[in-house]
Amino acid sequence: MRFSLLLAACLAIAGAAPPQLAVRSIDAALRAGVEKHGIPGVVAVVASPDAILYKGAFGNREVAGKVPMTEDTIFRIFSMTKPVTSVAIMQLVEQGKLNLDDAAGKWLPALLAPKILEGFENGQPKLRPAAKTITVRHLLTHTSGLVYNMWDKDLRDYQAKRGASAGQDPLVFEPGARWEYGTSIDQLGKLVEAISGLTLEDYFQKNIFQPLDMHDTSFNVPAEKVGRIVSLHQRQPDGSLREQARKAPAPAKTYNGGGGLYSTAGDYVKFMQMLLRGGAAGKTRILQAKTVAMMAQNQIGDLQAGRLTSRMPELTNDVDFHPGFVDKFGLGFLINPVAYEGGRSKGSLAWAGLANTYFWIDPGKKLCAAILMQILPFVDKEGLALLHNFEQEVYRGQ
């Protein structure tokens, strides 16, 4: 008997209303993603605040070795690390160790006097001092001016001339002037370490992962779990996929708040459920309810979030999560002010990882969901189609 059908039967016996999910339709959508759309493998999970409503694994975690995908498969979740770092920052805010409108340079000297890149003149970068201070809030909302070269041509060209590791990157706009996704949360990871005195790995384990029983989430994968890591596929110009050979990842020597975590669907859903419960984790609290509510509110005013133009097609396609609508950003999450047709409610929170891992948290319907694949580039056409089909089936029974 499938996990979700067994759960429904148990709830019915106990007198609780069974979850209204179109289980067979969700299965069919995920299976079609593998069989008809060429997705090598996928794991998906749907949950209420207190129960797992659906789990499914289809395809292979390694195609060459014909190793089946399983629900406990370990994924590189890339930027799904960022919401975890955002929660860590808000824990420190609750403890009074920093304020959202503090200057980040108070702890991170490299951000004390940033320069702004204003283009190029005679092939040389034009830099000027920033007129505004980068705050913790700017970093949490991606309005700091720190961006990614895969989506920003000026930064890409600057790094090509100066070298990608030649000190702190310049900003590409004044803090607060616009939204552009970038390395802001990387800086917040450094801030967590500076304030707590712990490595980011140790901080996460002590304050988030252990209280949530997220035993498969870490910047490092122990030897006994390496066999559960999914292989990574790269989409080729002709549309085919090239599988990278699986191997044990090198131990992390530094930890990045913007990416680098390994996790499973089963682990990450515990993080999402905590947020659905307003920060509660059993008898302990990860965050106060009012803090979670603040994170779910628009923090960027009239600015628009969620649209990016690719400068590195091998890593990412153009991004527009909600075509035709203006999305917003909270403290660590994309927010859709208008409901998706046939999908998540307005006010839902979401983010994703570079290798096509996606999640959303829907406070209105009191559910959360994640769908994990392992394909580059980001917003892969077939992967995005499967995300859409999965979401439509999740809400079919709502």
Secondary structure as GFF3:
##gff-version 3
##sequence-region A 1 398
A	DSSP	alpha_helix	3	14	.	.	.	ID=ss1
A	DSSP	alpha_helix	23	35	.	.	.	ID=ss2
A	DSSP	beta_strand	41	47	.	.	.	ID=ss3
A	DSSP	beta_strand	52	62	.	.	.	ID=ss4
A	DSSP	beta_strand	67	68	.	.	.	ID=ss5
A	DSSP	beta_strand	75	78	.	.	.	ID=ss6
A	DSSP	alpha_helix	81	94	.	.	.	ID=ss7
A	DSSP	three_ten_helix	104	106	.	.	.	ID=ss8
A	DSSP	three_ten_helix	109	111	.	.	.	ID=ss9
A	DSSP	beta_strand	115	121	.	.	.	ID=ss10
A	DSSP	beta_strand	124	129	.	.	.	ID=ss11
A	DSSP	alpha_helix	136	141	.	.	.	ID=ss12
A	DSSP	alpha_helix	153	162	.	.	.	ID=ss13
A	DSSP	alpha_helix	184	196	.	.	.	ID=ss14
A	DSSP	alpha_helix	200	204	.	.	.	ID=ss15
A	DSSP	pi_helix	205	209	.	.	.	ID=ss16
A	DSSP	three_ten_helix	223	228	.	.	.	ID=ss17
A	DSSP	beta_strand	233	235	.	.	.	ID=ss18
A	DSSP	beta_strand	241	243	.	.	.	ID=ss19
A	DSSP	beta_strand	261	263	.	.	.	ID=ss20
A	DSSP	alpha_helix	265	276	.	.	.	ID=ss21
A	DSSP	beta_strand	280	281	.	.	.	ID=ss22
A	DSSP	beta_strand	284	285	.	.	.	ID=ss23
A	DSSP	alpha_helix	289	295	.	.	.	ID=ss24
A	DSSP	beta_strand	307	308	.	.	.	ID=ss25
A	DSSP	beta_strand	319	320	.	.	.	ID=ss26
A	DSSP	beta_strand	328	329	.	.	.	ID=ss27
A	DSSP	beta_strand	334	336	.	.	.	ID=ss28
A	DSSP	beta_strand	348	353	.	.	.	ID=ss29
A	DSSP	beta_strand	357	362	.	.	.	ID=ss30
A	DSSP	beta_strand	367	372	.	.	.	ID=ss31
A	DSSP	beta_strand	375	376	.	.	.	ID=ss32
A	DSSP	alpha_helix	381	396	.	.	.	ID=ss33
###
